[in-house]
């Protein structure tokens, strides 16, 4: 068992490249959305 298969991710295949890619896309997408939303709110012209 690798170290990535412990903690919250206690299911088989939690350290597979596909699972890591999907979770990293979700995290980076969420961060990008929050930055975009903050910039839209800060510089709203209406």
C-alpha positions in Angstrom: 0.0 0.0 0.0 1.4 3.4 -1.0 1.2 6.5 1.2 -1.5 7.9 -1.1 -3.9 5.1 -0.3 -4.3 6.2 3.3 -6.3 8.8 5.1 -9.5 10.1 3.4 -8.7 8.2 0.2 -9.2 4.7 1.6 -10.5 3.0 -1.6 -8.7 0.8 -4.0 -7.2 2.8 -6.8 -7.1 6.1 -4.9 -3.5 6.6 -6.0 -4.1 5.8 -9.7 -3.1 8.4 -12.2 -6.7 8.8 -13.4 -8.0 9.5 -9.9 -5.2 12.0 -9.3 -5.8 13.8 -12.6 -9.6 14.1 -12.0 -9.1 15.4 -8.5 -6.4 17.9 -9.6 -8.6 19.2 -12.4 -11.5 19.6 -10.0 -9.3 21.5 -7.5 -7.7 23.7 -10.1 -11.0 24.4 -11.7 -12.5 25.4 -8.4 -9.6 27.7 -7.7 -9.8 29.3 -11.1 -13.6 29.8 -10.8 -13.1 31.5 -7.4 -10.4 33.8 -8.8 -12.6 34.7 -11.8 -15.6 35.3 -9.5 -13.5 37.5 -7.2 -12.2 39.6 -10.1 -15.7 40.0 -11.5 -17.1 41.1 -8.1 -14.2 43.5 -7.4 -14.3 45.3 -10.8 -18.1 45.2 -11.4 -19.0 48.3 -13.4 -22.8 48.2 -13.0 
